[in-house]
Amino acid sequence: DIQMTQSPSSVSASVGDRVTITCRASQDIRSYLAWYQQKPGTAPKLLIYAASTLQSGVPSRFSGSGSGTDFTLTISSLQPEDFATYFCHQANSLPFTFGPGTKVDIK
Amino acid sequence: QVQLQESGPGLVKPSETLSLTCTVSGGSIRTGRDYWNWIRQSPGKGLEWIGNIYYGGTPKYNPSLKSRVTISEFPSNNQFSLQVNSVTAADTAIYYCARSRRGADWFDPWGQGILVTVSS
């Protein structure tokens, strides 16, 4: 199985801050990476797929980059509704696997 | 747009079988271009992909669960299902169904999830 790691595991930030989350795959997954946002009590929501493509309806302050084994999710200016947990997911090979998550909370 | 909804018992006894159904609305599971997935989330294991099926196809399973899992489709009801045999407390989790597309295996949309607790 491909192992996914994320850093940091949590980050405290203020509204307006730039936040960067890193995801690393244990082997080359090309650009088959997605990012999800999850708020308490709700299902994950797809934000970015194919490493850098913004899902329809997702604000442009979210962006993704990377390929191979190293990927980044950036929130350019954190908004109150962005406080949540973010997961990466590799869709390169079965079984699909997820990162452990990064919790973004209020400083 | 497509919506998914999980249903089933919220409490299952150890050693018994967990059975859940996902009902798809706003679209058909017969498209053949869509995969229908089961994913679970627990505090201990995080998000775990269980398996998927596509219309008329052979289900794919996570090897970690393969010996205990069956995913089936019911096109006439626009539903698909999950069975997990011989459950233990480690199977306690929120279970989600979700759609993905051939060649684009990101999950969207997801159902709201259903908490299943394994306890006597």
Interface residues (C-beta under 8 A of the other chain):
Chain A: D1 Y32 A34 Y36 T42 A43 P44 K45 L46 Y49 A50 Q55 F87 H89 A91 L94 P95 F96 T97 F98 G99 P100 G101
Chain B: G46 L47 E48 W49 K60 N62 P63 S64 Y96 A98 S100 A104 D105 W106 F107 D108 P109 W110 G111 Q112 G113
